[in-house]
């Protein structure tokens, strides 16, 4: 991996429950921990902990409105995560292609007769 990859960001989006929360926030625009907990199979306390992780990664922003804390997705930070994911995916695709070429070269070296055209 390279230095452009933000481990905190990746750790935050690596959890399926947090990704589900991001999806809900993207659909709704804004929500409280209580609203999210009502729509997810976890407690409000668990939702609050997940939101804290997302907040530290910069993926959500809390806004206090009276006694409520409302969360919204930081779309620029989410776009950054997507860009990083695409870059890492492309790097792994290149690695897998190199491995494939090496495996094919090894196979051809083991079976040199397969490289010759068949005579009639």
C-alpha positions, 0 to 999 in steps of 0.5 A, a space after each residue: 500500500 502507499 502513503 495516500 491510503 488513510 488507514 483510519 478512513 479504511 478502518 471506518 468503512 471496513 465495518 459492514 454496520 458503518 457502511 449500512 449507516 452511511 447508506 442510510 444517511 445518504 438516503 435520508 440526508 441527516 439522522 440522529 443515533 436514535 433514528 439510525 438505531 430504530 432502522 438497524 439491528 443494534 442498540 442506540 449505544 452501538 450506533 453512537 460508537 459507530 458514529 464516533 468512529 465515522 466522525 473521527 474518520 471525517 465521514 460524518 459531521 455531527 450538528 447539535 440541534 437542541 438536545 439532539 445530535 444530527 449526523 450527515 455524511 461528508 460527501 467529499 470525504 466519502 469521495 476520497 474513500 471511493 478514490 482510494 478504494 479504486 486506486 487500491 483495486 487497480 493496484 491489486 488488479 495489476 498484481 494479479 495480472 503479473 501473478 497470472 503471467 508468471 504462473 503461465 510462464 512457469 506452466 509453459 516452462 514445465 510443458 515445452 511440448 505444449 508450445 509446439 504446433 502439432 504435426 499431421 
